Amino acid sequence: MTIEDPRTTVTDKENDMNRKKTLEIVEVEAKKYFVDASGCHDWTHIERVRALVKRIGREEKADLFVLEIAALLHDVSRGEEMRKGGGFCHAEHGAEESEKILTCLGCESDLIDRVTHCIRTHRKRGKNVPESLEAKILFDADKLDALGAVGIGRSFLFAGMAGSKTLYTGNEKELVKNGKDYSYTKEDSVFLEYEQHLKNLKDRMLTKTGKAIAKERSDFMKDFFTQFWKEVGGKD
């Protein structure tokens, strides 16, 4: 019979308590950035991404502590980006803000570096490419929230916020051929967003678990839009 070392047990419990306390404080700080946030990027988005990184993280054997902190903070600069009509990268700015928050909390530099890498690369733009497992998981989780039933709901919210005046034009596929990104413009619509950004989003997933979830959600979304156009043409 193996006797557990009580010193190890105490240390583990202390670590768990410290991590729990850190997460609670980070959550309080992060929420300050989401006062009056738009519906498609409000605190419920953070909660969903947090749940997804935990789900994927467990399957992929990742560091859940790093993932939860990164999920809580990944969109702290999203509101400012939205107000400025996409004038700067919220991922890069958010990484800087997150570094300030975590430094003030007295977090170790290694933890800060790992978390900010996740945040800086969660859009996978330019040189900011996810390299760590945790960064890849945050990338997948954030994108997964744009798919499925939730993704459809968020798309309608985003289109309305962007100033779209119509449910659809019927010219969405033609606009896509122009190669222009109509996000944040009044030409944007749910269906243009689908054709431009969401239709093939499943192919961008970086983890095995993320790919499996993305396929299921993407199939649901495809069925929704297929049914929609049937109803438009009176063919349902």
Secondary structure, 3 states (H helix, E strand, C coil): CCCCCHHHHHHHHHHHHHHHHHHHHHHHHHHHHHCCCCHHHCHHHHHHHHHHHHHHHHHHCCCHHHHHHHHHHCCCCHHHHHHCCCCCCHHHHHHHHHHHHHHHCCCCHHHHHHHHHHHHCCCCECCECCCCHHHHHHHHHHHHCCCHHHHHHHHHHHHHHHCCCCCCCCCHHHHHHCCCCCCCCCCCCHHHHHHHHHCCHHHHCCCHHHHHHHHHHHHHHHHHHHHHHHHHCCCC
